[in-house]
Amino acid sequence: MTGHQLESVSGTDYEKFIQIRRHLHQYPELSNEEFETTKFIRKRLEEADIRILDCALATGVIAEVGGLLQGPVIALRADIDALPVQEETGLDFASKIPGKMHACGHDFHTASLLGTAYALKERESELQGTVRLIFQPAEEKAQGAKQIVDSGALDGVQAIFGMHNKPDLPVGTMGIKSGPLMAAADGFVVEISGKGSHAAVPEAGLDPVVTAAHVITALQSIVSRNVSALQSAVISVTQLHSGTAWNVIPDKAVLEGTIRTFDDQVRLTVLDRFSQVVDGVTTALGTSGGVRWIEGPPPVNNDEALAQLGLEAAAAAGFETVVPVPSPAGEDFAVYQREIPGLFVFMGTAGTQEWHHPAFTLDEAAIPVSIRFFTELAEHALKQLHSGRGEGPSYP
């Protein structure tokens, strides 16, 4: 089923939300700079008489639908920030802001959640509980989810749902699975200190460039010799900076890169071994090294009971589901899942490029699909939680 074949949800005007997505696409704002985006979202919510909650957020919006009937509180989340990417799509509604682009589809996420909010508002008198709408800033910097939690916007919420567009899935198909879906994304900066000298007399110094080369090589053994073949991890050194002249051995070298893992224990093991390797190699070569960690989000780990609810909602709405391949990309939705049970879904958008590419595009027929799915999912989840189904270790 494609978005073009969908019937409306309570008369929802899907074209309106396609146009909203295009407006947001033209005016992207980076993490923690989403001031105009925030104003735009608030205005669209006010137009539908959707109540906006007073939260201590510089950017981002928290709103609610429902609450007329007693019942549980669930949350739906969309991220709203863009990337520092120069757009190369050639779209009629391409970014008007040089060097900034919605290259990860957060404009699609925002428009979809606004459409879901409108559809739920039309059914507000029937909702068996409350749906909290979280328009989150700063996902790309892995800061926004923590800001939302610290603001108290998650207080009283029993379960949270979110999604990310998936270019390699067709429109009308979504990836839903329990357990790990996206990786923990940690960064590192390794500073190696040696002793500079003339390049012609290396014995007079302690070469940090040679040490850096050995460190990079040794790091590759961590995954192959410390992580089970049944699990996974990635260590990528993406930058090496050292020296200013061709005939001078410098006194310092700096490595930067990222580590991706799907399991908390594997994450701890890899980080621990990383530090040991840096310390051991630098010491053996007479230099010294220190590691500065850039802590990213933990793994996205979907609740089993909520994954089942997602499958049921997709079937009820007439959509296909697949078991998705976990992505090594990071996503701070995982921060919410450390607080309450959560489900993160991959929404098929039939794109031509992967996330963060300057020519990233998506099929807007996925907007009606997303609205219909999350409307069905919200209603289904409220009914099931209201009836007490799923009580147990997965639920607070």
C-alpha positions in Angstrom: 0.0 0.0 0.0 1.3 3.5 -0.8 0.5 6.8 0.7 -1.4 7.8 -2.5 -3.9 5.0 -1.9 -4.7 5.9 1.7 -8.0 7.0 3.0 -7.9 10.0 5.3 -7.8 9.7 9.1 -10.8 11.6 10.5 -10.7 13.8 7.4 -7.0 14.7 7.9 -5.8 16.9 5.0 -2.5 15.1 4.1 -1.5 17.8 1.6 -1.4 20.3 4.4 1.4 18.3 6.1 3.3 17.8 2.9 3.4 21.6 2.5 4.4 21.9 6.2 7.3 19.5 5.5 8.4 21.6 2.5 8.3 24.8 4.5 10.5 23.3 7.2 12.8 21.9 4.6 13.4 25.4 3.2 14.2 26.9 6.6 16.5 24.4 8.4 18.0 25.3 11.8 20.8 23.5 13.6 20.8 21.9 17.0 19.7 24.2 19.8 19.1 27.0 17.3 15.6 25.9 16.3 13.9 29.1 17.4 11.9 29.8 14.2 11.0 26.1 13.9 9.7 26.2 17.4 7.6 29.2 16.7 6.3 27.5 13.6 5.3 24.3 15.4 3.6 26.3 18.2 1.6 28.2 15.7 0.4 25.1 13.9 -0.6 23.5 17.2 -2.4 26.6 18.3 -4.4 26.6 15.1 -5.8 23.2 16.0 -6.5 24.2 19.6 -3.9 21.7 20.8 -2.8 22.6 24.3 0.9 23.4 24.7 2.6 22.6 28.0 4.8 25.1 29.8 8.3 23.5 29.9 11.7 25.1 30.5 13.1 24.5 27.0 14.9 27.1 24.9 13.8 25.3 21.7 11.3 22.5 21.1 7.7 22.1 22.0 5.7 19.8 24.4 2.0 19.5 23.8 -0.9 17.2 24.7 -4.0 15.7 23.2 -6.6 13.8 25.1 -7.1 13.5 28.8 -10.9 13.9 28.6 -11.2 10.2 29.6 -9.1 8.8 32.5 -6.3 6.6 31.3 -2.6 6.3 30.8 -0.2 8.8 29.3 1.9 7.9 26.3 4.3 10.1 24.3 5.1 10.5 20.6 8.4 12.1 19.7 9.8 13.8 16.6 13.2 15.5 16.3 13.3 19.0 14.7 16.9 20.0 14.0 18.9 20.0 10.8 22.5 19.5 9.8 25.4 21.7 8.6 25.2 20.4 5.1 25.0 22.3 1.8 22.0 20.9 -0.1 22.4 19.4 -3.5 19.0 18.0 -4.2 17.8 20.5 -6.8 14.3 20.5 -5.3 12.0 23.4 -5.9 11.7 23.7 -2.1 15.4 23.2 -1.3 17.0 24.9 1.7 17.2 28.7 1.5 19.8 28.7 4.2 23.4 28.3 2.9 25.3 25.4 4.5 22.2 24.1 6.4 19.9 21.2 5.3 17.4 18.8 6.6 19.7 16.0 5.3 18.3 13.5 7.9 14.6 14.0 7.3 13.7 15.6 10.6 11.4 17.9 8.6 9.5 14.7 7.6 9.4 13.6 11.3 8.0 16.9 12.4 5.4 17.2 9.7 4.3 13.6 10.5 3.9 14.3 14.2 2.0 17.5 13.5 -0.4 15.5 11.3 -0.8 12.8 13.9 -1.5 15.5 16.5 -4.3 16.9 14.3 -5.8 13.5 13.6 -5.8 12.7 17.4 -7.3 16.0 18.2 -10.3 15.2 16.0 -10.7 12.0 18.0 -9.9 13.6 21.4 -13.2 12.7 23.0 -12.6 9.0 22.3 -9.0 8.7 23.5 -8.7 6.5 26.5 -5.9 8.6 28.1 -3.4 11.3 27.1 -1.0 11.5 24.2 2.0 13.8 24.9 3.6 15.3 21.8 7.4 15.9 22.0 9.0 18.0 19.4 12.6 17.5 20.4 15.6 19.8 19.6 19.2 18.9 19.2 19.1 15.2 18.3 22.0 15.6 15.9 24.2 16.6 18.9 22.7 13.9 21.1 21.7 16.6 23.6 17.9 17.1 23.1 16.5 14.0 24.7 18.4 14.7 27.9 17.0 18.3 27.8 13.5 16.9 27.5 14.0 14.5 30.4 15.5 17.2 32.6 12.6 19.5 31.8 10.2 17.0 33.3 8.3 16.5 30.1 8.5 12.7 30.5 6.9 12.8 34.0 3.9 10.5 34.2 4.5 9.0 30.8 4.2 5.2 30.7 5.5 4.5 27.2 7.1 6.5 24.4 7.1 6.0 20.6 9.2 7.4 17.8 10.5 6.8 14.3 13.2 7.5 11.8 12.7 7.6 8.1 14.4 4.7 6.3 15.4 5.4 2.7 16.0 1.7 1.8 12.5 0.6 2.8 9.5 1.2 0.4 6.7 3.6 1.3 4.0 1.7 3.2 6.5 -0.7 4.9 8.0 -0.2 8.3 10.7 -1.9 10.2 9.7 -3.0 13.7 11.6 -5.3 16.1 12.2 -5.8 19.8 15.7 -5.5 21.2 18.7 -3.5 19.7 17.9 -1.3 16.7 20.5 1.5 16.7 23.9 1.7 18.1 25.5 3.5 21.0 27.6 6.2 19.4 30.7 7.2 21.4 33.5 9.5 20.1 37.1 9.7 21.2 40.0 12.1 21.0 43.5 10.6 21.7 46.3 12.9 22.3 49.8 11.4 22.0 52.7 13.4 23.4 56.3 12.7 22.3 59.4 14.8 21.8 60.0 16.8 18.7 63.3 16.7 16.7 64.8 17.3 13.3 63.4 14.7 10.9 67.0 13.7 9.9 67.8 12.8 13.5 64.7 10.9 14.8 66.8 9.3 17.5 66.9 12.7 19.3 63.2 12.7 19.8 60.2 10.5 20.6 58.1 10.3 17.4 54.3 10.6 18.1 53.5 10.0 14.5 55.0 6.5 14.6 53.2 5.9 17.9 49.9 7.0 16.4 50.3 4.6 13.5 50.9 1.7 16.0 48.0 2.8 18.1 45.7 2.9 15.1 46.8 -0.6 14.1 46.5 -2.0 17.6 43.0 -0.6 18.0 41.8 -2.8 15.1 42.4 -5.9 17.3 39.9 -4.9 19.9 36.8 -6.0 18.0 38.4 -9.1 16.5 39.8 -10.4 19.8 37.5 -9.0 22.4 34.0 -9.1 20.9 32.1 -12.3 20.1 31.4 -13.2 16.5 27.8 -13.3 17.6 27.9 -9.6 18.6 29.2 -6.5 16.9 31.2 -3.4 17.4 32.9 -0.8 15.1 36.0 1.3 15.9 36.8 3.9 13.3 39.7 6.4 13.5 38.6 9.2 11.2 41.1 11.9 11.8 44.9 12.1 12.4 46.5 15.5 13.0 50.2 16.0 13.5 53.1 18.2 12.4 53.4 21.4 10.5 56.6 20.9 8.4 58.0 18.1 6.2 61.4 18.1 7.9 60.3 18.3 11.5 59.2 15.5 13.8 56.4 17.0 15.9 55.9 16.6 19.6 52.2 15.8 19.4 49.7 13.7 17.4 45.9 13.7 17.8 43.5 10.9 16.8 39.8 11.2 16.6 37.0 8.8 15.7 34.0 6.9 16.9 33.0 3.6 18.5 29.6 1.9 17.8 28.1 -0.9 19.8 24.7 -2.4 20.3 25.1 -4.0 23.8 25.9 -2.3 27.1 28.4 -4.9 28.2 30.2 -4.9 24.9 30.3 -1.1 25.0 32.0 -1.1 28.4 34.5 -3.8 27.3 35.4 -2.0 24.1 35.9 1.3 25.9 38.0 -0.3 28.6 40.2 -2.1 26.1 40.6 1.0 24.0 42.1 2.9 27.0 44.4 0.0 27.8 45.6 -0.2 24.2 46.4 3.5 24.0 48.2 3.4 27.4 50.1 0.2 26.5 51.3 1.2 23.1 52.3 4.8 24.0 54.2 3.6 27.0 56.0 0.9 25.1 57.2 3.5 22.5 58.4 6.0 25.2 55.5 8.5 24.6 52.4 9.2 26.6 48.8 9.2 25.6 45.5 10.3 27.0 41.9 9.5 25.9 39.1 12.0 26.1 35.7 10.5 25.6 32.7 12.1 23.8 29.8 10.2 25.3 27.0 9.6 22.8 23.6 8.1 23.3 23.3 4.5 24.5 21.9 1.8 22.1 18.2 2.1 21.0 16.7 -1.0 22.6 13.0 -1.6 21.9 10.7 -3.0 24.5 9.3 -6.4 23.5 5.7 -5.7 24.5 5.6 -2.3 22.7 7.1 -3.9 19.6 4.2 -6.2 19.6 1.8 -3.3 19.9 3.6 -1.7 16.9 3.1 -4.8 14.8 -0.6 -4.9 15.7 -1.1 -1.2 14.9 0.6 -1.6 11.5 -1.5 -4.6 10.7 -4.7 -2.7 11.7 -3.7 0.2 9.5 -3.0 -2.1 6.6 0.8 -1.7 6.4 3.5 -4.2 5.8 6.2 -4.7 8.4 9.7 -6.3 8.2 12.3 -7.2 10.7 14.8 -4.4 10.2 18.6 -4.8 10.1 20.0 -2.8 13.1 21.7 0.4 12.1 25.1 1.4 13.4 24.0 5.0 13.5 23.3 6.6 16.8 19.9 8.1 18.0 19.2 9.8 21.3 15.7 8.3 21.5 17.7 5.7 23.5 17.9 8.2 26.4 14.1 8.0 26.8 14.3 4.2 26.8 16.6 4.4 29.9 13.7 6.1 31.7 10.6 4.3 30.4 9.7 1.6 27.9 10.0 2.8 24.3 9.5 1.7 20.7 11.5 3.2 17.8 10.3 2.3 14.3 11.9 2.6 10.9 9.5 4.2 8.4 10.0 3.4 4.8 10.5 6.5 2.6 12.0 5.1 -0.6 14.9 7.6 -0.6 17.7 7.8 -3.2 20.5 8.6 -0.7 21.3 7.7 2.8 21.0 10.0 5.8 23.3 13.0 6.0 24.0 13.0 2.2 23.7 16.4 0.5 21.4 14.9 -2.1 19.2 13.2 0.5 15.5 13.0 -0.5 12.4 11.0 0.5 9.1 10.1 -1.0 6.4 12.4 0.6 3.8 9.7 0.1 5.3 8.4 3.4 3.8 11.3 5.3 0.2 10.0 5.1 1.5 6.5 6.0 3.3 7.9 9.1 0.3 9.9 10.2 -2.1 7.0 9.9 0.3 4.5 11.6 1.0 6.7 14.6 -2.6 7.7 15.0 -3.5 4.0 15.1 -0.6 3.2 17.3 -1.4 5.9 19.9 -5.1 4.8 20.1 -4.1 1.1 20.3 -1.4 1.7 22.9 -3.8 3.7 25.1 -6.5 1.0 24.9 -4.1 -1.8 25.8 -2.4 0.1 28.6 -5.8 1.2 29.9 -7.0 -2.4 29.9 -3.9 -3.5 31.8 -2.4 -5.6 29.1 1.3 -5.9 29.2 1.7 -5.4 32.9 4.9 -6.9 34.0 8.7 -6.3 33.9 8.5 -4.3 30.6 6.2 -1.7 32.1 6.8 0.7 35.0 
